[in-house]
Structure formats: C-alpha cells, structure tokens
C-alpha cells in the first residue's frame, strides 16, 4: 500500500492567490482528516470526513478555507485568498475505523505564502 | 477541548540510554496514542493504550497509563540515533477526533 498521498509537497505562493492541496487516503479507510501544523500552535485538526461527508469543520479557521471529498479516494483543501499567516505544514490523515483508532498520516504539504 | 500535553519539551540523551516522556490530559479518554514525527515527515503511529489498560509494550517501547492521574508515559529503551524525532501523545475521547499535544523533541547522540 502506498500510504496516504499528498500533493504538492511544497507550495510557495503570493498573498491573495488561491491554493489547493490534495490528498488520496489509504484505500478502504472511511475517515479522512486535515491538520495544520505550526510551531506556535502545534497540530490542529481543521476538518474531518466520514464516508466522504464532512463531520466536523469547527477547526477551519475562517471562510477562506474550504474542503471537499468528492469520492472515497480524493480530498482537497482550498485556501482562497491565501494570507502569510496560512503558512504551515498541512497534513492529511486517514483511518480505517472511527477516529479513536490509529491514524495514518501523509507526508504533508509545506505551504509558504509570501 | 482536551489536549494531551507532553513533558518535558526537549530531551537529549546518549545512544543506549533510556528516554522517558510524559503526557497529561484533562478529561476522561477512550484511549491514548503515541506518535513519532521525524523531521520533515508525517506522524507515524507507535502504540495505542486503551483506558482500561495500564501498561503496554511494543518492541523497545513501553507505555503506561494512569487514569487516576490522567497521565501517560512513553519509555524508549536502549535508544538509537534513529530514534531522534518528535514524539506526540494524542487522546481520543470517543468523538472521532484525536487531540494532539505539542510534542517532545528527542535527540539521541551517537
């Protein structure tokens, strides 16, 4: 199994631009999580899906952030417009059962907004 | 929201020594998990201990859980240079989310 796949691995963009991060979860996993990691705030859960349906988006910072999961093998996290404070590493993780069990993380996307 | 908090924040040890990290949490849990993160990589699950368990082993890892004190410890025995990483505890409270701590940096000096 290839594990959780994220793309791109690195993204550098200018303030105001739209950014789209992509994730392919492990096949058969029915939970998908988006996290953001910064030195100041640590690892924060942004949103998670169960069977492609968003369950809890209370961690999404503001309306500039949106996430979709059109099918079981693909999810996107979009930031529009991006701001320098969005600079962070964004992780996608998937889980076979409910979130109380182990999660498998992707390698992350390092986003830099200048 | 509940969040695991590790203590200490950074640890530097010689290869072969044991490394111990602690984690505390505020409210009751279903389980507690430990993850490792190597520099520039994603988190990797190490071990899960359920609320009705007190101790668990996996290779050189030993995890204890004291629900009365709302704390857990992770012991890495006979550390190796490859154990250099950040270690996170994460608590599950039955609502399909994991709450992660800020992490412990462990440096193992060869």
gemmi code that builds the backbone of each chain (N, CA, C; Angstrom):
import gemmi

chains = {
    "A": [
        ("UNK", (0.853, -1.189, 0.000), (0.000, 0.000, 0.000), (0.889, 1.239, 0.000)),
        ("UNK", (0.514, 2.237, -0.805), (1.351, 3.413, -0.945), (1.218, 4.357, 0.225)),
        ("UNK", (0.264, 4.148, 1.091), (0.052, 5.080, 2.179), (-0.753, 6.269, 1.716)),
        ("UNK", (-0.891, 7.249, 2.589), (-1.613, 8.475, 2.255), (-0.728, 9.331, 1.351)),
        ("UNK", (-1.300, 9.789, 0.266), (-0.538, 10.566, -0.706), (-1.030, 12.009, -0.689)),
        ("UNK", (-0.097, 12.934, -0.616), (-0.432, 14.349, -0.656), (0.352, 15.044, -1.755)),
        ("UNK", (-0.295, 16.022, -2.343), (0.397, 16.843, -3.334), (-0.142, 18.263, -3.291)),
        ("UNK", (0.697, 19.241, -3.608), (2.134, 19.097, -3.795), (2.843, 18.924, -2.460)),
        ("UNK", (4.110, 18.626, -2.458), (4.867, 18.519, -1.210), (5.267, 19.896, -0.702)),
        ("UNK", (5.502, 20.787, -1.633), (5.856, 22.157, -1.280), (5.075, 23.094, -2.179)),
        ("UNK", (4.619, 24.203, -1.580), (3.895, 25.203, -2.359), (4.302, 26.572, -1.849)),
        ("UNK", (4.756, 27.387, -2.772), (5.083, 28.775, -2.441), (4.180, 29.652, -3.299)),
        ("UNK", (3.477, 30.539, -2.672), (2.537, 31.374, -3.405), (2.517, 32.774, -2.818)),
        ("UNK", (1.969, 33.682, -3.573), (1.872, 35.057, -3.095), (0.529, 35.288, -2.426)),
        ("UNK", (0.547, 36.183, -1.489), (-0.669, 36.542, -0.781), (-1.780, 36.887, -1.778)),
        ("UNK", (-2.965, 36.383, -1.498), (-4.102, 36.660, -2.354), (-4.395, 35.567, -3.370)),
        ("UNK", (-3.423, 34.701, -3.601), (-3.615, 33.631, -4.568), (-4.409, 32.478, -3.951)),
        ("UNK", (-5.023, 31.706, -4.824), (-5.731, 30.506, -4.390), (-4.761, 29.336, -4.300)),
        ("UNK", (-4.927, 28.554, -3.250), (-4.072, 27.388, -3.050), (-4.959, 26.158, -2.905)),
        ("UNK", (-4.621, 25.098, -3.590), (-5.362, 23.841, -3.471), (-4.410, 22.722, -3.098)),
        ("UNK", (-4.696, 22.085, -1.983), (-3.915, 20.954, -1.505), (-4.728, 19.688, -1.742)),
        ("UNK", (-4.032, 18.604, -2.085), (-4.720, 17.385, -2.481), (-4.304, 16.213, -1.611)),
        ("UNK", (-5.227, 15.279, -1.460), (-4.957, 14.117, -0.614), (-5.654, 12.891, -1.178)),
        ("UNK", (-4.917, 11.792, -1.189), (-5.503, 10.492, -1.531), (-5.339, 9.611, -0.300)),
        ("UNK", (-6.424, 9.219, 0.342), (-6.304, 8.396, 1.552), (-5.975, 6.951, 1.205)),
        ("UNK", (-5.687, 6.179, 2.219), (-5.450, 4.761, 2.028), (-6.762, 4.094, 1.621)),
        ("UNK", (-6.685, 3.254, 0.613), (-7.881, 2.592, 0.110), (-8.567, 1.797, 1.218)),
        ("UNK", (-9.886, 2.000, 1.323), (-10.649, 1.279, 2.330), (-10.848, 2.051, 3.620)),
        ("UNK", (-10.052, 3.090, 3.828), (-10.235, 3.918, 5.017), (-11.455, 4.811, 4.820)),
        ("UNK", (-12.282, 4.878, 5.851), (-13.508, 5.641, 5.698), (-13.502, 6.965, 6.449)),
        ("UNK", (-12.386, 7.268, 7.128), (-12.248, 8.573, 7.773), (-11.051, 9.301, 7.164)),
        ("UNK", (-11.243, 10.594, 6.932), (-10.156, 11.416, 6.416), (-10.099, 12.705, 7.224)),
        ("UNK", (-8.865, 13.081, 7.589), (-8.644, 14.232, 8.463), (-7.671, 15.200, 7.781)),
        ("UNK", (-7.922, 16.482, 7.930), (-6.981, 17.525, 7.526), (-6.481, 18.239, 8.784)),
        ("UNK", (-5.139, 18.332, 8.910), (-4.498, 19.002, 10.028), (-3.591, 20.109, 9.503)),
        ("UNK", (-3.334, 21.057, 10.387), (-2.332, 22.089, 10.116), (-1.342, 22.084, 11.269)),
        ("UNK", (-0.059, 22.175, 10.939), (0.973, 22.170, 11.973), (1.844, 23.407, 11.872)),
        ("UNK", (1.962, 24.135, 12.968), (2.860, 25.273, 13.065), (3.618, 25.178, 14.376)),
        ("UNK", (4.713, 25.884, 14.449), (5.499, 25.884, 15.684), (4.697, 26.467, 16.832)),
        ("UNK", (3.961, 27.510, 16.534), (3.249, 28.223, 17.599), (2.043, 27.437, 18.118)),
        ("UNK", (1.289, 26.838, 17.229), (0.011, 26.241, 17.614), (0.026, 24.713, 17.614)),
        ("UNK", (1.136, 24.130, 17.179), (1.203, 22.675, 17.150), (0.338, 22.101, 16.043)),
        ("UNK", (-0.212, 20.931, 16.294), (-1.015, 20.211, 15.306), (-2.486, 20.487, 15.584)),
        ("UNK", (-3.149, 21.090, 14.613), (-4.565, 21.454, 14.780), (-5.409, 20.677, 13.768)),
        ("UNK", (-6.498, 20.124, 14.228), (-7.448, 19.476, 13.324), (-8.309, 20.547, 12.675)),
        ("UNK", (-8.348, 20.519, 11.356), (-9.143, 21.506, 10.630), (-10.548, 20.970, 10.346)),
        ("UNK", (-10.604, 19.764, 9.791), (-11.879, 19.178, 9.386), (-11.688, 17.686, 9.236)),
        ("UNK", (-12.762, 16.914, 9.414), (-12.670, 15.512, 9.064), (-13.951, 15.016, 8.411)),
        ("UNK", (-13.776, 13.989, 7.602), (-14.849, 13.389, 6.816), (-15.048, 11.933, 7.243)),
        ("UNK", (-16.278, 11.490, 7.126), (-16.596, 10.070, 7.273), (-17.401, 9.665, 6.056)),
        ("UNK", (-16.907, 8.666, 5.345), (-17.595, 8.236, 4.117), (-17.912, 9.427, 3.204)),
        ("UNK", (-16.912, 10.287, 3.033), (-16.954, 11.430, 2.120), (-17.809, 12.596, 2.623)),
        ("UNK", (-18.405, 12.470, 3.778), (-19.267, 13.525, 4.304), (-18.521, 14.295, 5.392)),
        ("UNK", (-18.499, 15.631, 5.311), (-17.834, 16.397, 6.374), (-18.592, 16.255, 7.686)),
        ("UNK", (-17.866, 15.884, 8.736), (-18.498, 15.639, 10.023), (-18.298, 16.819, 10.977)),
        ("UNK", (-17.095, 17.329, 11.002), (-16.772, 18.405, 11.926), (-15.778, 19.341, 11.266)),
        ("UNK", (-16.208, 20.541, 10.994), (-15.321, 21.549, 10.383), (-15.063, 22.700, 11.336)),
        ("UNK", (-15.255, 22.458, 12.608), (-15.117, 23.538, 13.587), (-13.694, 24.071, 13.690)),
        ("UNK", (-12.736, 23.304, 13.200), (-11.350, 23.757, 13.235), (-10.932, 24.589, 12.043)),
        ("UNK", (-11.783, 24.702, 11.064), (-11.448, 25.513, 9.886), (-11.368, 26.968, 10.328)),
        ("UNK", (-10.243, 27.626, 10.062), (-10.008, 28.957, 10.632), (-11.052, 29.995, 10.234)),
        ("UNK", (-11.418, 30.017, 9.006), (-12.354, 31.048, 8.542), (-12.847, 30.671, 7.159)),
        ("UNK", (-13.692, 31.551, 6.634), (-14.344, 31.224, 5.362), (-13.372, 31.099, 4.198)),
        ("UNK", (-12.173, 31.533, 4.384), (-11.213, 31.414, 3.292), (-10.811, 29.962, 3.060)),
        ("UNK", (-11.089, 29.124, 4.038), (-10.731, 27.710, 3.945), (-11.974, 26.896, 3.584)),
        ("UNK", (-11.790, 25.958, 2.661), (-12.868, 25.038, 2.331), (-12.265, 23.681, 1.999)),
        ("UNK", (-13.017, 22.628, 2.254), (-12.537, 21.280, 1.974), (-13.661, 20.475, 1.351)),
        ("UNK", (-13.268, 19.597, 0.447), (-14.235, 18.734, -0.224), (-13.694, 17.317, -0.292)),
        ("UNK", (-14.612, 16.389, -0.413), (-14.231, 14.996, -0.634), (-15.238, 14.415, -1.614)),
        ("UNK", (-14.993, 14.595, -2.903), (-15.964, 14.173, -3.922), (-16.123, 12.663, -4.028)),
        ("UNK", (-15.094, 11.921, -3.613), (-15.203, 10.467, -3.616), (-14.271, 9.888, -2.565)),
        ("UNK", (-14.315, 8.587, -2.416), (-13.580, 7.939, -1.325), (-12.073, 7.995, -1.490)),
        ("UNK", (-11.603, 8.381, -2.657), (-10.158, 8.334, -2.890), (-9.542, 9.701, -3.119)),
        ("UNK", (-10.273, 10.776, -2.824), (-9.717, 12.081, -3.129), (-10.354, 13.164, -2.262)),
        ("UNK", (-9.495, 14.039, -1.755), (-9.983, 15.185, -0.997), (-9.124, 16.393, -1.308)),
        ("UNK", (-9.712, 17.571, -1.224), (-8.970, 18.809, -1.424), (-9.212, 19.757, -0.265)),
        ("UNK", (-8.196, 20.541, 0.005), (-8.295, 21.648, 0.959), (-7.897, 22.900, 0.191)),
        ("UNK", (-8.795, 23.862, 0.148), (-8.569, 25.059, -0.639), (-8.520, 26.279, 0.261)),
        ("UNK", (-7.587, 27.161, -0.042), (-7.477, 28.431, 0.671), (-7.572, 29.541, -0.377)),
        ("UNK", (-8.567, 30.388, -0.207), (-8.797, 31.456, -1.167), (-9.439, 32.654, -0.487)),
        ("UNK", (-8.791, 33.802, -0.427), (-7.409, 34.056, -0.826), (-6.435, 33.681, 0.283)),
        ("UNK", (-5.236, 33.318, -0.103), (-4.236, 32.934, 0.895), (-3.621, 34.166, 1.552)),
        ("UNK", (-3.156, 33.985, 2.794), (-2.503, 35.045, 3.550), (-1.213, 34.493, 4.164)),
        ("UNK", (-0.257, 35.363, 4.464), (1.006, 34.881, 5.047), (0.804, 34.036, 6.304)),
        ("UNK", (-0.196, 34.330, 7.109), (-0.416, 33.560, 8.333), (-0.924, 32.150, 8.069)),
        ("UNK", (-1.225, 31.840, 6.828), (-1.612, 30.475, 6.469), (-0.393, 29.577, 6.264)),
        ("UNK", (0.774, 30.166, 6.275), (1.997, 29.382, 6.094), (2.116, 28.348, 7.197)),
        ("UNK", (2.257, 27.093, 6.800), (2.254, 25.976, 7.748), (2.509, 24.696, 6.960)),
        ("UNK", (2.576, 23.593, 7.688), (2.573, 22.285, 7.037), (1.173, 21.700, 7.220)),
        ("UNK", (0.575, 21.299, 6.127), (-0.775, 20.744, 6.146), (-0.693, 19.242, 5.930)),
        ("UNK", (-1.279, 18.514, 6.854), (-1.265, 17.055, 6.782), (-2.664, 16.520, 6.521)),
        ("UNK", (-2.691, 15.474, 5.771), (-3.899, 14.686, 5.587), (-3.642, 13.342, 6.266)),
        ("UNK", (-4.655, 12.804, 6.907), (-4.542, 11.504, 7.555), (-5.809, 10.714, 7.291)),
        ("UNK", (-5.694, 9.412, 7.300), (-6.892, 8.590, 7.138), (-6.903, 7.494, 8.195)),
        ("UNK", (-8.086, 6.993, 8.430), (-8.273, 5.991, 9.466), (-9.263, 4.954, 8.978)),
        ("UNK", (-8.976, 3.702, 9.384), (-9.820, 2.614, 8.904), (-11.188, 2.623, 9.584)),
        ("UNK", (-11.167, 2.938, 10.872), (-12.434, 2.942, 11.598), (-12.639, 4.334, 12.171)),
        ("UNK", (-13.341, 4.423, 13.255), (-13.587, 5.749, 13.796), (-12.285, 6.391, 14.235)),
        ("UNK", (-12.348, 7.708, 14.456), (-11.126, 8.457, 14.722), (-10.439, 8.103, 16.007)),
        ("UNK", (-11.042, 7.294, 16.820), (-10.392, 6.911, 18.053), (-9.327, 5.863, 17.867)),
        ("UNK", (-9.130, 5.402, 16.641), (-8.116, 4.424, 16.341), (-6.971, 5.084, 15.583)),
        ("UNK", (-5.958, 4.338, 15.294), (-4.762, 4.938, 14.756), (-5.013, 5.599, 13.409)),
        ("UNK", (-4.355, 6.713, 13.243), (-4.445, 7.453, 12.003), (-3.148, 7.336, 11.232)),
        ("UNK", (-3.273, 7.298, 9.926), (-2.120, 7.196, 9.040), (-1.957, 8.539, 8.348)),
        ("UNK", (-0.798, 9.136, 8.546), (-0.548, 10.471, 8.032), (0.190, 10.446, 6.698)),
        ("UNK", (-0.150, 11.417, 5.871), (0.625, 11.657, 4.670), (1.889, 12.431, 4.996)),
        ("UNK", (2.722, 12.681, 3.985), (3.990, 13.372, 4.213), (3.847, 14.869, 4.426)),
        ("UNK", (2.665, 15.395, 4.148), (2.424, 16.819, 4.372), (2.731, 17.684, 3.159)),
        ("UNK", (2.097, 18.853, 3.159), (2.391, 19.894, 2.174), (2.878, 21.112, 2.945)),
        ("UNK", (4.092, 21.542, 2.630), (4.627, 22.741, 3.276), (4.213, 23.941, 2.449)),
        ("UNK", (3.362, 24.774, 3.008), (2.844, 25.947, 2.317), (3.516, 27.201, 2.842)),
        ("UNK", (4.036, 27.985, 1.912), (4.609, 29.279, 2.242), (3.875, 30.344, 1.439)),
        ("UNK", (3.303, 31.291, 2.143), (2.589, 32.395, 1.495), (3.390, 33.670, 1.753)),
        ("UNK", (3.844, 34.279, 0.672), (4.697, 35.479, 0.819), (3.886, 36.759, 0.612)),
    ],
    "B": [
        ("UNK", (-11.054, 22.384, 24.423), (-11.056, 20.969, 24.074), (-9.911, 20.283, 24.784)),
        ("UNK", (-10.036, 18.976, 24.996), (-8.989, 18.256, 25.697), (-7.749, 18.184, 24.826)),
        ("UNK", (-6.646, 18.186, 25.459), (-5.419, 18.089, 24.689), (-4.339, 17.460, 25.538)),
        ("UNK", (-3.664, 16.466, 24.938), (-2.518, 15.904, 25.626), (-1.411, 16.922, 25.703)),
        ("UNK", (-0.675, 16.909, 26.786), (0.455, 17.814, 26.919), (1.650, 17.011, 27.368)),
        ("UNK", (2.699, 17.068, 26.577), (3.875, 16.296, 26.913), (4.805, 17.085, 27.831)),
        ("UNK", (5.606, 16.342, 28.555), (6.592, 16.959, 29.445), (7.742, 16.003, 29.595)),
        ("UNK", (9.004, 16.294, 29.383), (9.497, 17.627, 29.039), (9.368, 17.928, 27.560)),
        ("UNK", (9.728, 19.111, 27.160), (9.596, 19.511, 25.784), (10.732, 18.999, 24.926)),
        ("UNK", (11.937, 18.954, 25.473), (13.101, 18.531, 24.705), (13.991, 17.665, 25.579)),
        ("UNK", (14.562, 16.661, 24.952), (15.383, 15.696, 25.671), (16.560, 15.320, 24.799)),
        ("UNK", (17.748, 15.373, 25.395), (18.947, 14.992, 24.667), (19.646, 13.888, 25.461)),
        ("UNK", (19.855, 12.746, 24.835), (20.445, 11.609, 25.541), (21.500, 10.944, 24.675)),
        ("UNK", (22.314, 10.134, 25.304), (23.320, 9.355, 24.604), (22.694, 8.061, 24.086)),
        ("UNK", (23.212, 7.627, 22.987), (22.757, 6.357, 22.422), (22.919, 5.247, 23.461)),
        ("UNK", (21.901, 4.406, 23.570), (21.939, 3.330, 24.559), (21.189, 3.646, 25.824)),
        ("UNK", (21.011, 4.940, 26.093), (20.256, 5.328, 27.291), (18.754, 5.183, 27.030)),
        ("UNK", (18.006, 5.251, 28.122), (16.547, 5.225, 28.009), (16.013, 6.648, 27.955)),
        ("UNK", (14.906, 6.812, 27.243), (14.242, 8.116, 27.153), (12.816, 7.970, 27.665)),
        ("UNK", (12.436, 8.872, 28.535), (11.081, 8.848, 29.081), (10.386, 10.176, 28.830)),
        ("UNK", (9.170, 10.073, 28.350), (8.366, 11.267, 28.113), (7.024, 11.094, 28.805)),
        ("UNK", (6.468, 12.179, 29.251), (5.189, 12.137, 29.937), (4.138, 12.947, 29.200)),
        ("UNK", (2.909, 12.587, 29.443), (1.777, 13.254, 28.802), (0.650, 13.330, 29.823)),
        ("UNK", (0.019, 14.475, 29.902), (-1.133, 14.606, 30.779), (-2.329, 15.079, 29.985)),
        ("UNK", (-3.497, 14.801, 30.497), (-4.707, 15.218, 29.825), (-5.738, 15.633, 30.876)),
        ("UNK", (-6.812, 16.231, 30.428), (-7.716, 16.857, 31.391), (-8.990, 16.067, 31.666)),
        ("UNK", (-9.539, 15.404, 30.647), (-10.802, 14.710, 30.874), (-10.680, 13.248, 30.482)),
        ("UNK", (-11.699, 12.482, 30.763), (-11.636, 11.037, 30.556), (-11.439, 10.701, 29.081)),
        ("UNK", (-10.787, 9.581, 28.856), (-10.419, 9.195, 27.497), (-10.909, 7.798, 27.156)),
        ("UNK", (-11.013, 7.529, 25.868), (-11.228, 6.159, 25.395), (-9.892, 5.449, 25.228)),
        ("UNK", (-8.958, 6.156, 24.652), (-7.621, 5.616, 24.516), (-6.623, 6.750, 24.370)),
        ("UNK", (-5.373, 6.409, 24.481), (-4.293, 7.375, 24.315), (-3.288, 6.762, 23.357)),
        ("UNK", (-2.800, 7.577, 22.455), (-1.882, 7.075, 21.433), (-0.601, 7.900, 21.444)),
        ("UNK", (0.480, 7.271, 21.040), (1.750, 7.967, 20.853), (2.149, 7.875, 19.388)),
        ("UNK", (2.639, 8.997, 18.882), (3.090, 9.101, 17.505), (4.516, 9.639, 17.480)),
        ("UNK", (5.223, 9.306, 16.439), (6.569, 9.826, 16.207), (6.566, 10.627, 14.912)),
        ("UNK", (7.309, 11.713, 14.906), (7.472, 12.510, 13.696), (8.948, 12.801, 13.471)),
        ("UNK", (9.479, 12.260, 12.406), (10.835, 12.603, 12.005), (10.797, 13.931, 11.261)),
        ("UNK", (11.909, 14.617, 11.277), (11.982, 15.948, 10.695), (11.512, 15.934, 9.245)),
        ("UNK", (10.557, 16.801, 8.936), (10.082, 16.932, 7.565), (9.155, 15.813, 7.100)),
        ("UNK", (8.686, 15.006, 8.030), (7.835, 13.874, 7.649), (6.489, 13.948, 8.370)),
        ("UNK", (5.595, 13.058, 7.985), (4.316, 12.959, 8.673), (4.451, 12.158, 9.963)),
        ("UNK", (3.387, 12.184, 10.750), (3.392, 11.440, 12.004), (3.192, 9.959, 11.738)),
        ("UNK", (3.834, 9.153, 12.560), (3.724, 7.704, 12.445), (3.213, 7.161, 13.777)),
        ("UNK", (2.178, 6.360, 13.701), (1.591, 5.784, 14.906), (2.557, 4.775, 15.528)),
        ("UNK", (2.745, 4.888, 16.849), (3.633, 3.964, 17.556), (2.863, 2.936, 18.363)),
        ("UNK", (1.948, 3.406, 19.178), (1.299, 2.500, 20.118), (0.016, 3.137, 20.633)),
        ("UNK", (-0.956, 2.303, 20.933), (-2.247, 2.746, 21.464), (-2.511, 2.000, 22.757)),
        ("UNK", (-2.938, 2.729, 23.761), (-3.292, 2.089, 25.027), (-4.719, 2.515, 25.380)),
        ("UNK", (-5.544, 1.545, 25.697), (-6.942, 1.829, 25.995), (-7.105, 2.254, 27.452)),
        ("UNK", (-8.204, 2.849, 27.741), (-8.418, 3.414, 29.076), (-8.452, 2.351, 30.156)),
        ("UNK", (-8.747, 1.099, 29.783), (-8.792, 0.032, 30.785), (-7.478, -0.740, 30.868)),
        ("UNK", (-6.463, -0.258, 30.171), (-5.139, -0.874, 30.222), (-4.208, 0.007, 31.036)),
        ("UNK", (-3.222, -0.595, 31.657), (-2.285, 0.159, 32.487), (-0.881, 0.198, 31.897)),
        ("UNK", (-0.569, -0.800, 31.107), (0.772, -0.850, 30.535), (0.721, -1.631, 29.232)),
        ("UNK", (1.565, -1.198, 28.299), (1.632, -1.881, 27.022), (3.047, -1.803, 26.481)),
        ("UNK", (3.466, -2.869, 25.806), (4.814, -2.920, 25.255), (4.741, -3.137, 23.754)),
        ("UNK", (5.710, -2.565, 23.073), (5.875, -2.826, 21.653), (7.350, -2.656, 21.327)),
        ("UNK", (8.039, -3.768, 21.176), (9.480, -3.689, 20.915), (10.196, -2.985, 22.046)),
        ("UNK", (10.899, -1.905, 21.716), (11.629, -1.142, 22.744), (10.758, -0.061, 23.405)),
        ("UNK", (9.506, -0.043, 23.067), (8.596, 0.967, 23.628), (7.780, 0.380, 24.765)),
        ("UNK", (7.627, 1.203, 25.797), (6.750, 0.821, 26.904), (5.899, 2.037, 27.253)),
        ("UNK", (4.614, 1.821, 27.252), (3.676, 2.895, 27.572), (2.913, 2.528, 28.834)),
        ("UNK", (2.775, 3.486, 29.711), (1.936, 3.304, 30.896), (0.820, 4.334, 30.883)),
        ("UNK", (-0.252, 3.989, 31.512), (-1.400, 4.888, 31.606), (-1.940, 4.865, 33.027)),
        ("UNK", (-2.067, 6.025, 33.606), (-2.634, 6.169, 34.941), (-3.860, 7.074, 34.815)),
        ("UNK", (-5.024, 6.469, 34.742), (-6.233, 7.255, 34.525), (-6.602, 8.074, 35.761)),
        ("UNK", (-6.170, 7.634, 36.927), (-6.474, 8.408, 38.133), (-5.708, 9.723, 38.151)),
        ("UNK", (-4.517, 9.702, 37.565), (-3.706, 10.921, 37.482), (-3.835, 11.589, 36.121)),
        ("UNK", (-4.590, 10.951, 35.228), (-4.754, 11.470, 33.867), (-3.386, 11.732, 33.228)),
        ("UNK", (-2.573, 10.707, 33.249), (-1.240, 10.859, 32.683), (-0.773, 9.554, 32.052)),
        ("UNK", (0.171, 9.702, 31.143), (0.762, 8.559, 30.464), (2.250, 8.830, 30.313)),
        ("UNK", (3.011, 7.755, 30.200), (4.427, 7.913, 29.926), (4.826, 6.979, 28.800)),
        ("UNK", (5.798, 7.429, 28.018), (6.378, 6.628, 26.954), (7.854, 6.442, 27.276)),
        ("UNK", (8.269, 5.211, 27.350), (9.674, 4.881, 27.603), (10.250, 4.218, 26.357)),
        ("UNK", (11.351, 4.766, 25.892), (12.101, 4.133, 24.811), (13.376, 3.580, 25.433)),
        ("UNK", (13.540, 2.283, 25.375), (14.733, 1.680, 25.976), (15.841, 1.538, 24.942)),
        ("UNK", (17.074, 1.548, 25.424), (18.251, 1.355, 24.580), (18.154, 2.207, 23.316)),
        ("UNK", (18.074, 3.507, 23.504), (17.815, 4.413, 22.382), (18.902, 4.313, 21.309)),
        ("UNK", (18.476, 4.633, 20.099), (19.358, 4.624, 18.935), (19.303, 5.990, 18.267)),
        ("UNK", (20.279, 6.294, 17.471), (20.296, 7.573, 16.766), (19.028, 7.736, 15.917)),
        ("UNK", (18.524, 6.623, 15.395), (17.325, 6.673, 14.560), (16.068, 7.028, 15.353)),
        ("UNK", (16.155, 7.021, 16.673), (15.004, 7.407, 17.496), (14.879, 8.925, 17.599)),
        ("UNK", (15.854, 9.650, 17.097), (15.786, 11.111, 17.100), (14.559, 11.562, 16.325)),
        ("UNK", (13.663, 12.249, 17.002), (12.378, 12.629, 16.410), (11.600, 13.442, 17.429)),
        ("UNK", (10.428, 13.884, 17.011), (9.469, 14.464, 17.946), (8.414, 13.412, 18.254)),
        ("UNK", (8.002, 13.362, 19.510), (7.039, 12.367, 19.942), (5.800, 13.081, 20.476)),
        ("UNK", (4.640, 12.650, 19.994), (3.380, 13.283, 20.348), (2.462, 12.276, 21.027)),
        ("UNK", (1.786, 12.726, 22.049), (0.685, 11.922, 22.559), (-0.610, 12.501, 22.015)),
        ("UNK", (-1.592, 11.646, 21.861), (-2.891, 12.057, 21.343), (-3.966, 11.310, 22.101)),
        ("UNK", (-4.982, 12.023, 22.504), (-6.056, 11.409, 23.280), (-7.334, 11.321, 22.457)),
        ("UNK", (-8.035, 10.234, 22.652), (-9.325, 10.009, 21.999), (-10.401, 10.015, 23.072)),
        ("UNK", (-11.441, 10.790, 22.796), (-12.488, 10.939, 23.794), (-13.825, 10.430, 23.281)),
        ("UNK", (-13.772, 9.601, 22.243), (-14.988, 8.977, 21.755), (-15.783, 9.820, 20.801)),
        ("UNK", (-15.202, 10.904, 20.319), (-15.945, 11.749, 19.383), (-15.266, 11.785, 18.022)),
        ("UNK", (-14.556, 10.731, 17.695), (-13.920, 10.579, 16.392), (-12.790, 11.560, 16.128)),
        ("UNK", (-12.339, 12.261, 17.134), (-11.213, 13.174, 16.966), (-10.070, 12.734, 17.874)),
        ("UNK", (-8.869, 13.097, 17.463), (-7.712, 12.949, 18.326), (-7.221, 14.339, 18.699)),
        ("UNK", (-6.892, 14.528, 19.970), (-6.323, 15.799, 20.413), (-4.843, 15.574, 20.676)),
        ("UNK", (-4.007, 16.265, 19.913), (-2.562, 16.073, 19.991), (-1.923, 17.092, 20.927)),
        ("UNK", (-0.869, 16.653, 21.602), (-0.050, 17.560, 22.372), (0.930, 18.283, 21.479)),
        ("UNK", (1.763, 19.135, 22.080), (2.710, 19.943, 21.309), (3.950, 19.160, 20.935)),
        ("UNK", (4.189, 18.045, 21.549), (5.295, 17.195, 21.155), (6.545, 17.355, 21.999)),
        ("UNK", (7.289, 16.276, 22.106), (8.600, 16.237, 22.755), (9.659, 16.037, 21.688)),
        ("UNK", (10.685, 16.871, 21.708), (11.822, 16.630, 20.810), (12.838, 15.764, 21.535)),
        ("UNK", (13.200, 14.674, 20.918), (14.210, 13.780, 21.480), (15.383, 13.714, 20.515)),
        ("UNK", (16.559, 13.981, 21.053), (17.783, 13.881, 20.261), (18.644, 12.801, 20.887)),
        ("UNK", (18.981, 11.799, 20.102), (19.846, 10.725, 20.568), (21.209, 10.913, 19.935)),
        ("UNK", (22.199, 11.121, 20.793), (23.557, 11.414, 20.323), (24.321, 10.113, 20.152)),
        ("UNK", (24.860, 9.874, 18.961), (25.567, 8.606, 18.722), (26.832, 8.504, 19.559)),
    ],
}
model = gemmi.Model(1)
for chain_id, residues in chains.items():
    chain = gemmi.Chain(chain_id)
    for i, (resn, *xyz) in enumerate(residues, 1):
        res = gemmi.Residue()
        res.name, res.seqid = resn, gemmi.SeqId(i, " ")
        for name, pos in zip(("N", "CA", "C"), xyz):
            atom = gemmi.Atom()
            atom.name, atom.element = name, gemmi.Element(name[0])
            atom.pos, atom.b_iso = gemmi.Position(*pos), 0.0
            res.add_atom(atom)
        chain.add_residue(res)
    model.add_chain(chain)
structure = gemmi.Structure()
structure.add_model(model)
structure.setup_entities()
